[in-house]
Amino acid sequence: MNTAIHPAPPEYQFHELVSRPIARALSESSFSRIGQTFHRRLGECVQVINFQAAYGATDQRLEFYIDVGLAFDSICHLRCLPILERPKEHHCTVRGTRDRLEYLLKGMPGTWEIGPDSDADELSERLVSLLVELITEMDGIDGITAYSTHRWFRRERPKREIAQIHYLLKDYESAWEEIRLLTRLFAGKGNASESDWWLDRLGLGGLKAKVR
């Protein structure tokens, strides 16, 4: 009789990881959970942390990555978009910003792996410790003013939300400079090389008049 104990399938381990130690850690910081996605509101900002299984999972191995999103009410108003209290991570792309975790915190892997040789306790401890660091970064981001002084704001340029936030904070020259950088970045690539296209796309139609 074979009494060997086989490891749980990686999809089950992933579900347990997200729904137990990670959910407990994030609930202590007022995040609520829907599936593999966690949300909380701070002021005019809805913060999103999403754990996403990568394509190609098998019954032996699963890779996952972590997305972080910030959706700002003021950018929703600017773009005439509905304010969502439980946005999906990709909704944040047009409501603020979204990035993979490895671009926000130093030394993070691009993907995490669960397999037959995984140590579930070690993995959960590492992720919970990481989330403490992430939440510390996010605790002060309650709106566009706070985000404009956060180290994440200018870590990569040009970016659409930088132009929008400068505009909303009435720094029109800086907003226009970001638009110019975007058109240069996409030079020769159709509409994206035109400032008017960006102004319309980002809800900044009145910007030209403000910088003349």
C-alpha positions, -999 to +999 in steps of 0.1 A: +000+000+000+014+034-010+012+058+019+034+085+004+021+120+009+020+139-024+023+177-025-009+196-032-014+208-067+002+242-073-031+259-081-044+248-047-012+261-030-015+294-048-052+297-037-043+289-001-014+313-001-035+342-013-066+334+008-049+328+041-015+344+050-016+371+024-053+379+030-047+381+068-017+404+063-035+427+040-067+428+060-047+442+089-040+472+067-077+476+057-075+459+023-106+438+014-104+408-010-122+397-041-106+366-055-069+373-060-073+411-058-072+433-028-085+469-025-085+498+000-095+534-002-072+562+012-087+596+007-092+601-031-071+570-040-082+534-044-052+511-040-051+477-057-028+447-052-034+418-075-018+383-075-020+369-110-012+334-121+009+334-153-001+316-184+013+281-188+006+267-153+008+229-151-001+203-125+035+205-114+044+242-115+027+276-113+043+310-117+026+342-105+033+379-104+021+408-084+005+440-099+000+472-079-025+499-091-035+533-079-068+548-091-073+585-083-108+601-082-095+633-098-081+615-128-114+597-132-132+631-132-106+645-157-112+615-181-150+614-174-147+578-161-168+563-134-151+560-100-148+523-091-144+512-055-132+477-066-113+483-098-094+455-115-057+462-118-059+470-155-086+496-148-060+516-130-040+522-162-064+549-173-074+560-137-039+566-123-011+541-126-003+504-126+030+486-124+044+452-117+059+450-081+094+444-093+095+479-108+084+495-075+105+477-049+142+469-054+154+433-055+120+417-063+118+388-087+096+393-118+077+361-111+072+338-081+070+301-084+051+273-067+061+237-074+066+203-058+098+214-040+083+247-028+085+255+009+050+270+015+059+285+049+091+301+037+072+315+006+044+330+027+068+345+052+088+362+024+057+375+007+041+388+040+074+406+048+074+421+013+038+433+017+047+451+048+074+470+028+049+477+000+021+489+023+046+512+040+052+528+006+015+530-001+003+543+033+011+579+024-006+579-010-041+593-004-043+614-036-025+631-064-007+657-042+008+630-021+017+609-051+034+638-068+060+639-040+064+601-037+095+584-051+074+563-075+061+594-093+092+602-114+109+569-113+102+564-150+095+591-176+076+600-197+043+587-184+008+598-191-003+601-154+026+625-148+012+649-173-023+645-159-012+650-123+008+681-131-022+695-150-046+688-121-021+705-097-020+735-121+017+730-130+009+735-167+044+739-179+055+706-164+024+689-178+032+703-213+068+691-210+056+656-202+034+657-234+064+668-254+084+639-240+057+614-249+055+627-285+093+623-288+092+588-273+066+578-300+080+598-328+071+583-362+045+560-346+013+574-359-011+594-338+011+589-307+037+612-321+012+641-321+006+663-290-031+669-298-037+631-298-022+629-263-041+659-250-074+644-262-066+610-249-056+622-215-084+647-210-060+677-213-077+695-241-073+729-224-036+726-218-024+744-249-042+775-240-027+775-205+009+774-216+008+801-244 
